[in-house]
Amino acid sequence: MRSPIQTYLDELHQSLVGLDEGALADYIPELTKASPDWFGISVVTMDGVAYTAGNADQTFTIQSVSKPFVYATALADRGVDIVSSKIGVEPSGDAFNSISLDPQTGAPRNPMINAGAIATTSLVGGADSSAQWQRIASSLGAFAGHDLAVDESVYHSESATGFRNRAIAWMLKNFGVVDGDPMAALENYFRQCSLLVDCRDLAFMAATLANGGIHPVTSQRALPAEHVERVLSVMATCGMYNYAGSWLFEVGMPAKSGVSGGIIAVLPGRFGIGIFSPRLDIKGNSVRGIEVCKRLSRDFSMHVFSRDGHPSMALGRIYTGADAPSRRQPFAEMRACLVSHAHRIKYLCLHGYLAVDGVEYIIRKMIHMSTDAHSFILDLHQVDGISDCAARLLNEVRQSFGRNGTAVVFSRIHARRAITVPLKRAVTRGDRGYLSFEDNDLAVEWCENRLFGETEQPPQAVTSLADCLFFKGVPVELMQKVEAAIKVYAFAPGDHIVKAGQVGDSRVFFIESGQVSVLVPLQDGAHHRIASLGPGMNFGEMVLLGQTTRSATVCADTAVTCRVLESRDLDNIASEAPVLKIVLLENLAGNLASSLRRATQWIAALA
Ligand code: GLU
């Protein structure tokens, strides 16, 4: 199926092809060789999908769109203090090629005008200008996701005619902004402007900034995260020549344009956009490029100050341990306890990326529920990541609930680093850390045990088969025959007592002591626990209904002893006394009915 996003971009492209206002830049002679009709659009997502329309493969020289990336490189190499001491971050109001410095600071006003950009190029790390050039080329290549070549004819064309930029470079030398040879720095600047890209490359470079400095496909870090906001801030205020204020007002994305007709726009955390169309307006911005961004911003609500979501979206379903109890079969005392208290176990299903606003909302709901809460299970299955400050808030709420006797535990994190790293970072000194469970069944069982209280011990062992619910109602003399046919087996913790898929085993197991888990294998090799069973309970009884293949694995959680009966021994006894079979089938049917009721209850809670 064709994506509606692709259809939208094609239509957008089509609707602007006829827009032929503006003119090619001609002060660099080579640039006049571009076709004025070239027009490409590309939008790249944070997981690296590139949508394109029009001349997406047409290459052109990057020109001033290189400036934010070289600024990023200088910040990474020299640190914010040194770079800020040489170059300001104020919008200038002057032309991009103005031969002026800030009268107060004596520094270029910002890194997006030529004076600031040439100074920036001179600051990039490297022992000499050729090492600096290698660094610039490899850094911009990391943003694009592949090496970028220089268009030698554009480079020579600009170098041969760039007298004004030479004047700027000597001015920078005169005022001590550039330390070394200003002409060497300038040649590097001309070369950086002559790197060849297409609009897809621009969109990937923008997407790398949107993605916190990491290229969405190669996963290479092109820029330390701490500098990303700085680069985007300068782009937001100074990126679009003297149109920057109106741009922020109307489009609202950090952006940068260049005289060859390229524009990048960045929607942090969401999209990178690259457009190429060489006809420029009088302010030097691509006419169609601006129009594309205005439409995208309007149609997809892409203004950085607009907000579609609501904090409440971080919280999905809420239910309790009464709606969805653990799948363990509780013994009588615990069952009684759960009937009156299981609603005090609160499950909260959290969604999406958890930032401060969403977590504030969740905490408010937890506080609201805290009057009768005994524990909270925060199910993180649908969470993509947590911000550090949100993780700190969750950690604080966990600790303060803990001090009041209410446990807060996590479930279904599944070792996802976007969750585990911030959660671990938030754990404070002297704090024992958070408890997290592989699945909700284990989490709720832990909460049920806690509710029941550590002081009350579950029954240690069942010594007579007659105590098993399975044999309820079987006459005493028949029980004696059954007991005579029994064998006793012992298992160590971790032993697989039966295995899913195993064929031909027709034993029925009765647990005398210990605890087992019934596990259903999942496709990815993991397990889903569907029940936990203890003394007096049985498993494997489906053979009595003719099931010959085991449907689940049963694993000993502790040391376990089982009494084991072959189904044919039962059949032998029943052939003389059919009442045995009748009673057992009745018990089995009752058991199945109650499993079905529990499953229905679960489905209702999850619906
Ligand atoms: N290389 C061009 C110059 O310095 C870049 C200008 C631009 O794209 O704004 O004049």
Residues whose N, C-alpha, C, O or C-beta is under 5 A from the ligand:
A	BS01	LIG	Q63 S64 F96 N114 C193 S257 G258 V259
